[in-house]
Each structure stands twice: as C-alpha cells, then as structure tokens.
C-alpha cells in the first residue's frame, strides 16, 4: 500500500526511477527484518517514509563522495533541510504541483514513451496494480503488458531521460496519460478485477484525491473536470455496492438512500462546469453524463435508459471500444428489451479483445434468461464463471446459475 508513496518520495530525491525502486525495496526489506523482532511501529507508514528519506539522502551522499560534484552536495543539503523544515514549504518552492504522488505521475508519463507504455509503467509503479490487473484493464495478454513495462524502463534509461518534475507549461503532452492512469486506478477500485473483494475503496480514494488536486491545478481543462465528475458520481455509490459480508449488490438492487447525495451534487456541478467549457464531446465528460443519468434517478425504474443509449452512441464515436459497445447493448436491453439487445451482444462475441472477458458472457446469460432460454443462459453464465478472476463476481454468477 505504501510502495507508490515511497517511490514518489525517492524519485523526487534521487531524480531516477530505477534507483528509487531499488531503495524502496531496501526499505521494505529492512522493515521485514526489524518489525518481527522489534514490533510493528505505531505508525508504519511514517516509519517507512522516514527510512526512505534517510536512504535517499545516504544515496546522494555516496554519489557526492564518488563523483566529487559540488552541485549534488548542494542538492543533498537542500533536500535534507527540506525534511527538517517540513514538506509543505518545499512543495511550494519546487514546482507547480504540490503533491509527491502526482509529481511522479506526471514525471513518469514522459513524451519519450508511447501512450500505452506510459500508462502501463505508471499503473505498475504508482497505481499499485499488478501486471495481471493492468493486462485485464487493457484487455491484453499479461506477457505483452510485462514486456511493455520493461521496454518503457529501458527507453527512459537508454535516452537518459531525467526524472524531472514538469512545469505547468509542459503538462499538455502528458495529460492524456495521467488522466488514463487515474481512470484505470479508479476503475480497479470500483470493480476489482481479481481477489476476494468486489471493491477496493482505497484505490478509489487515492484516484479521487489526485483528481481533485489536478482539477485545482487545471480548473479550465474540461476533460480533467469530466474525469473528476465521473469519479465523484461513481464513488457516491460505493457504500451501497456491497453487503456487510462483502457480497456484491447490483445496481438494480442497491439501496439508493445510501448513495452519498453530497458527492453526487459535487459530481453534477463538475459535469456542468466541464460542459460549459466546451467539453461535452469529451470521453470522460460523456461517461460522467452516463453516471449522472443514474445519479439523478431516485429509483432504478426512474432511470432514463433512452437517454443513456443516446449518450453511448456519442461515446462510441469518440471512444470506439468493444467494452463501450457491450455497455451500450445492456442499455438497449433496458430501453427496448432483451430481444433488441441480444444480436448486438452475440456480434461482440467475435471481438478478439473480448474472448476472455467474463462480463461479455455474463451479459449474454442475462439476456438469454430474460428471453426464457434458461439452458443457454446457464451455459453462458458457466463460461463467465470460468473466466472470472474476482471471487465475489464468481459467487454472483454461481448464484445466477442456481
């Protein structure tokens, strides 16, 4: 949980991601050695961060001694003084961002890397996602994503790209990748692709926190506001998505009195601001509009499914994706009936990206069940169970089979 923060701090101190990774691992090894013997500290996160600071400063001292570079010695003293005087003043002095994790997010989304490599590397280092989780987010094989991450590190090292913090003027070439990272981290928190938990609220909270900081820095960027609106609206439903034992509660069965109305209000305000700024056709703004349709409905039966289908039509134009098409098909089923949606879903079964995508078969099973084709529905749900990597998702699908 603390690895991304350690990496962010160490990258800031050393200016090099590879060195930061090594030092962060060293810190965690020391904790594994000492804590069983001395006891877990009252504040483990603070202990790790302090140990990381000391490692980073020691590393700078060694570099200074080896290279005899007076300027590095000055950097060391400055950083050491910043630790003694507090982080806030140094944040203001160093750059325009003011958040260690967001700094490293922008720094790792370097223009020297292709978009998918930027996102994969950053998700691995800072999002706390495993390679299999990233692969599922991209709908690509694990080996492909693992190679992409390795190549990204090699590219940065080979080109001797300094891990500097960009100024606001340098944000534009990196912003799309930063937004995609926040989007994917939030999605993994909202609907975990693997493990025993249906949701991972800590990931949602961190993506939201960084999104709010980013919106404060770029208050006139429509897509930044659109993404934040989307996250606020989706996060408003988190408390209603699971039972006390962690069992999933699907949208139609959720107790909407548990939805956070204040968070919904914030999300709707952000969406209006993004639309006023001319971002109505942006991918994140359109997804926020979809979330707003659900948020405005006090009951599931009140949902404006025709409007949702129309928004999906616009979204497919700017974000052509088989997953978006699948979600649209489910909206068509709600608006016009399962018979209208079934051909759309069956056509998507030919999409290469969805061959191992459990939700495709789950939606297929849902439509077949609504049409009374129960044997075929059971087969579709069984295929979804075989592909599902989240325990709660499998449990829900098994219940449908029963």
LINGI-V232240 format. One record per pair of residues at least 4 apart in sequence whose C-alpha atoms are under 8 Angstrom apart, sorted by sequence separation. I is the first residue (numbers start at 0). J is the second residue. D is the distance in whole Angstrom. If there is no record, write none. Layout:
[[I;J;D] [I;J;D]]
//
This chain:
[[1;5;6] [2;6;6] [3;7;6] [4;8;6] [5;9;6] [6;10;6] [7;11;6] [8;12;6] [9;13;6] [10;14;5] [11;15;8] [15;19;6] [16;20;6] [17;21;6] [18;22;6] [19;23;6] [20;24;6] [21;25;6] [22;26;6] [23;27;6] [24;28;6] [25;29;6] [26;30;6] [27;31;6] [28;32;6] [29;33;6] [30;34;6] [31;35;7] [32;36;7] [33;37;6] [34;38;5] [35;39;7] [39;43;7] [42;46;6] [43;47;6] [44;48;6] [45;49;6] [46;50;6] [47;51;6] [48;52;6] [49;53;6] [50;54;6] [51;55;6] [52;56;6] [53;57;6] [54;58;6] [55;59;6] [56;60;6] [57;61;6] [58;62;6] [59;63;6] [60;64;6] [61;65;6] [62;66;6] [63;67;5] [64;68;8] [68;72;7] [69;73;6] [70;74;6] [71;75;6] [72;76;6] [73;77;6] [74;78;6] [75;79;6] [76;80;6] [77;81;6] [78;82;6] [79;83;7] [80;84;6] [81;85;6] [82;86;6] [84;88;8] [85;89;7] [86;90;6] [87;91;6] [88;92;6] [89;93;6] [90;94;7] [91;95;7] [98;102;6] [99;103;6] [100;104;6] [101;105;6] [102;106;6] [103;107;6] [104;108;6] [105;109;7] [108;112;7] [112;116;6] [113;117;6] [114;118;6] [115;119;6] [116;120;6] [117;121;6] [118;122;6] [119;123;6] [120;124;6] [121;125;6] [122;126;4] [123;127;6] [124;128;8] [128;132;6] [129;133;6] [130;134;6] [131;135;6] [132;136;6] [133;137;6] [134;138;6] [135;139;6] [139;143;7] [140;144;7] [141;145;6] [142;146;6] [143;147;6] [144;148;6] [145;149;6] [146;150;6] [147;151;6] [148;152;6] [149;153;6] [150;154;6] [151;155;6] [152;156;6] [153;157;6] [154;158;6] [155;159;6] [156;160;6] [165;169;6] [166;170;7] [169;173;8] [170;174;6] [171;175;8] [173;177;6] [174;178;6] [175;179;6] [176;180;6] [177;181;6] [178;182;6] [179;183;6] [180;184;6] [181;185;6] [182;186;6] [183;187;6] [184;188;6] [185;189;6] [186;190;6] [187;191;5] [199;203;7] [200;204;6] [201;205;6] [202;206;6] [203;207;6] [204;208;6] [205;209;6] [206;210;6] [207;211;6] [208;212;6] [209;213;6] [210;214;6] [211;215;6] [212;216;6] [213;217;6] [214;218;5] [220;224;6] [221;225;6] [222;226;6] [223;227;6] [224;228;6] [225;229;6] [226;230;6] [227;231;6] [228;232;6] [229;233;6] [230;234;6] [231;235;6] [232;236;7] [233;237;7] [236;240;6] [237;241;8] [241;245;5] [242;246;5] [248;252;6] [249;253;6] [254;258;8] [259;263;6] [260;264;6] [261;265;6] [262;266;6] [263;267;6] [264;268;6] [265;269;6] [266;270;6] [267;271;6] [268;272;6] [269;273;6] [270;274;6] [271;275;6] [272;276;6] [273;277;7] [274;278;5] [275;279;8] [280;284;7] [281;285;6] [282;286;6] [283;287;6] [284;288;6] [285;289;6] [286;290;6] [287;291;6] [288;292;6] [289;293;7] [290;294;6] [291;295;6] [292;296;7] [296;300;8] [297;301;7] [298;302;7] [303;307;6] [304;308;6] [305;309;6] [306;310;6] [307;311;6] [308;312;6] [309;313;7] [310;314;6] [311;315;6] [312;316;7] [313;317;7] [314;318;6] [315;319;5] [319;323;7] [320;324;6] [321;325;6] [322;326;6] [323;327;6] [324;328;6] [325;329;6] [326;330;6] [327;331;6] [328;332;6] [329;333;7] [330;334;6] [331;335;6] [332;336;4] [333;337;7] [335;339;6] [336;340;7] [337;341;6] [338;342;8] [339;343;8] [340;344;6] [341;345;6] [342;346;6] [343;347;7] [344;348;7] [345;349;8] [346;350;8] [349;353;8] [350;354;7] [352;356;8] [356;360;7] [357;361;6] [358;362;6] [359;363;6] [360;364;6] [361;365;6] [362;366;6] [363;367;6] [364;368;6] [365;369;6] [366;370;6] [367;371;6] [368;372;5] [372;376;6] [373;377;6] [374;378;6] [375;379;6] [376;380;6] [377;381;6] [378;382;6] [379;383;6] [380;384;6] [381;385;6] [382;386;7] [383;387;6] [388;392;8] [389;393;6] [390;394;6] [391;395;6] [392;396;6] [393;397;6] [394;398;6] [395;399;6] [396;400;6] [397;401;6] [9;14;8] [10;15;6] [13;18;7] [33;38;7] [34;39;5] [62;67;8] [63;68;6] [81;86;6] [96;101;7] [97;102;8] [112;117;6] [121;126;7] [122;127;7] [123;128;5] [128;133;6] [134;139;5] [135;140;8] [139;144;7] [155;160;5] [165;170;7] [186;191;8] [187;192;6] [191;196;7] [218;223;8] [219;224;8] [241;246;5] [242;247;7] [248;253;6] [273;278;5] [274;279;5] [279;284;6] [280;285;6] [296;301;5] [314;319;7] [315;320;7] [318;323;8] [319;324;8] [331;336;7] [332;337;5] [335;340;8] [348;353;7] [349;354;8] [367;372;5] [368;373;5] [387;392;7] [388;393;7] [10;16;5] [13;19;7] [34;40;8] [40;46;7] [63;69;7] [90;96;8] [91;97;6] [96;102;6] [122;128;6] [123;129;6] [134;140;6] [191;197;6] [214;220;8] [217;223;7] [218;224;7] [241;247;5] [242;248;7] [273;279;7] [278;284;7] [279;285;7] [293;299;8] [296;302;5] [331;337;8] [332;338;7] [347;353;8] [348;354;7] [353;359;7] [367;373;7] [387;393;6] [81;88;8] [90;97;5] [123;130;7] [134;141;5] [190;197;6] [191;198;5] [240;247;6] [241;248;5] [295;302;8] [296;303;8] [332;339;6] [368;375;8] [10;18;8] [63;71;6] [81;89;6] [90;98;7] [109;117;7] [133;141;8] [189;197;8] [190;198;5] [191;199;6] [240;248;5] [315;323;7] [331;339;7] [332;340;5] [367;375;7] [368;376;5] [384;392;8] [10;19;5] [62;71;8] [63;72;6] [108;117;5] [134;143;8] [189;198;5] [190;199;7] [214;223;6] [239;248;7] [240;249;7] [293;302;6] [314;323;8] [315;324;7] [331;340;6] [332;341;8] [367;376;5] [384;393;5] [6;16;8] [9;19;5] [87;97;8] [107;117;7] [108;118;7] [123;133;8] [131;141;6] [134;144;6] [188;198;5] [189;199;6] [213;223;7] [214;224;6] [240;250;8] [274;284;7] [292;302;7] [293;303;8] [366;376;8] [122;133;7] [130;141;6] [133;144;7] [187;198;8] [188;199;4] [189;200;7] [273;284;7] [292;303;7] [329;340;7] [348;359;8] [364;375;7] [365;376;7] [59;71;7] [60;72;7] [187;199;7] [188;200;6] [311;323;7] [328;340;5] [364;376;4] [384;396;6] [6;19;6] [9;22;7] [59;72;8] [107;120;8] [108;121;7] [188;201;7] [210;223;8] [214;227;8] [240;253;7] [311;324;8] [328;341;8] [363;376;7] [364;377;7] [383;396;7] [384;397;7] [6;20;6] [9;23;7] [107;121;6] [119;133;7] [130;144;7] [188;202;5] [189;203;6] [239;253;6] [270;284;7] [292;306;8] [364;378;8] [60;75;7] [130;145;6] [187;202;7] [188;203;5] [239;254;6] [292;307;7] [312;327;8] [328;343;6] [344;359;7] [364;379;5] [381;396;8] [59;75;6] [187;203;8] [210;226;8] [211;227;7] [239;255;7] [311;327;6] [328;344;6] [363;379;6] [364;380;5] [380;396;6] [381;397;8] [6;23;6] [30;47;8] [104;121;7] [185;202;6] [186;203;8] [210;227;6] [270;287;7] [363;380;8] [380;397;8] [5;23;6] [184;202;6] [185;203;5] [239;257;6] [270;288;7] [289;307;6] [325;343;8] [344;362;8] [345;363;7] [361;379;7] [56;75;6] [184;203;7] [185;204;8] [236;255;8] [238;257;7] [239;258;6] [308;327;6] [325;344;6] [344;363;6] [360;379;5] [361;380;5] [380;399;7] [381;400;7] [27;47;8] [207;227;7] [238;258;7] [360;380;6] [380;400;6] [2;23;7] [26;47;7] [104;125;7] [185;206;6] [236;257;7] [237;258;8] [289;310;7] [56;78;8] [103;125;8] [184;206;6] [185;207;8] [236;258;5] [288;310;8] [289;311;8] [308;330;6] [325;347;7] [341;363;7] [360;382;6] [361;383;6] [377;399;8] [56;79;7] [207;230;7] [235;258;5] [236;259;7] [307;330;7] [308;331;6] [324;347;8] [360;383;5] [377;400;5] [26;50;6] [182;206;8] [207;231;7] [235;259;5] [267;291;7] [359;383;8] [376;400;8] [26;51;6] [100;125;7] [119;144;7] [123;148;8] [181;206;5] [235;260;7] [266;291;8] [285;310;7] [305;330;8] [341;366;6] [357;382;7] [358;383;7] [304;330;6] [305;331;8] [308;334;8] [321;347;7] [340;366;8] [341;367;8] [357;383;4] [120;147;8] [203;230;8] [235;262;6] [304;331;8] [356;383;8] [357;384;7] [23;51;7] [26;54;8] [119;147;7] [120;148;5] [181;209;8] [234;262;8] [235;263;6] [285;313;8] [286;314;8] [338;366;8] [357;385;8] [22;51;7] [119;148;6] [181;210;7] [285;314;6] [304;333;6] [305;334;6] [321;350;7] [337;366;5] [357;386;5] [52;82;8] [232;262;7] [304;334;5] [337;367;8] [356;386;7] [357;387;5] [116;147;6] [120;151;7] [203;234;7] [231;262;6] [232;263;5] [263;294;7] [321;352;8] [322;353;8] [355;386;6] [356;387;8] [22;54;7] [116;148;6] [120;152;8] [231;263;7] [282;314;6] [321;353;7] [337;369;7] [338;370;7] [22;55;7] [280;313;8] [329;362;7] [337;370;7] [116;150;8] [117;151;7] [231;265;7] [232;266;5] [280;314;8] [325;359;7] [332;366;8] [116;151;6] [231;266;5] [232;267;8] [282;317;6] [361;396;7] [19;55;8] [230;266;8] [281;317;7] [282;318;6] [200;237;8] [228;265;7] [229;266;7] [280;317;8] [228;266;4] [112;151;7] [198;237;8] [227;266;7] [228;267;7] [228;268;8] [228;269;5] [5;47;8] [9;51;7] [13;55;6] [112;154;7] [227;269;7] [228;270;6] [255;297;7] [1;44;7] [5;48;6] [8;51;8] [9;52;7] [12;55;6] [111;154;8] [112;155;8] [255;298;7] [4;48;8] [8;52;7] [12;56;7] [111;155;7] [182;226;7] [189;233;8] [197;241;7] [225;269;7] [13;58;8] [178;223;7] [185;230;7] [189;234;8] [224;269;6] [225;270;6] [5;51;6] [9;55;6] [13;59;7] [224;270;7] [136;183;7] [178;226;7] [189;237;7] [197;245;7] [224;272;7] [225;273;6] [251;299;6] [196;245;7] [197;246;7] [224;273;6] [250;299;8] [197;247;6] [221;272;8] [222;273;7] [221;273;4] [220;273;8] [221;274;7] [225;278;8] [126;180;8] [219;273;8] [229;283;7] [107;162;7] [132;187;8] [221;276;6] [229;284;7] [232;287;7] [106;162;6] [128;184;8] [220;276;8] [221;277;7] [222;278;7] [225;281;8] [228;284;8] [106;163;6] [135;192;7] [219;276;7] [221;278;5] [226;283;5] [229;286;6] [230;287;8] [233;290;7] [106;164;5] [118;176;6] [122;180;6] [126;184;6] [225;283;5] [226;284;7] [229;287;4] [232;290;6] [105;164;7] [106;165;7] [117;176;7] [118;177;8] [121;180;7] [222;281;6] [225;284;4] [228;287;6] [229;288;8] [232;291;7] [105;165;7] [132;192;7] [221;281;8] [222;282;8] [224;284;8] [225;285;8] [103;164;7] [118;179;7] [132;193;7] [222;283;6] [226;287;7] [229;290;7] [102;164;6] [110;172;6] [114;176;6] [118;180;6] [122;184;7] [222;284;6] [225;287;6] [232;294;7] [102;165;8] [110;173;7] [221;284;8] [109;173;6] [105;170;8] [108;173;6] [12;78;7] [105;173;6] [108;176;6] [105;174;8] [108;177;7] [94;164;7] [94;165;8] [95;166;6] [94;166;7] [95;167;6] [105;177;6] [104;177;6] [126;202;8] [11;99;8] [8;99;6] [7;99;6] [8;100;8] [11;103;8] [7;100;5] [10;103;7] [4;99;7] [7;102;8] [4;100;6] [7;103;6] [3;100;7] [101;209;6] [100;209;8] [101;213;8] [98;212;8] [6;124;8] [7;125;8] [6;125;8] [96;216;7] [3;124;6] [4;125;8] [95;216;8] [3;125;5] [2;125;8] [3;126;7] [3;127;7] [2;127;7] [0;127;7] [17;152;8] [247;391;6] [246;391;6] [247;392;8] [15;161;7] [16;162;7] [245;391;8] [14;161;7] [15;162;6] [14;162;5] [247;395;7] [14;163;6] [11;162;8] [10;162;7] [11;163;8] [197;389;7] [196;389;7] [197;390;8] [193;387;8] [194;388;7] [195;389;6] [196;390;7] [197;391;6] [193;388;5] [194;389;5] [195;390;5] [196;391;6] [197;392;7] [192;388;6] [193;389;4] [194;390;6] [195;391;6] [192;389;6] [193;390;7] [191;389;7] [139;352;7] [138;352;6] [138;353;7] [138;356;8]]
//
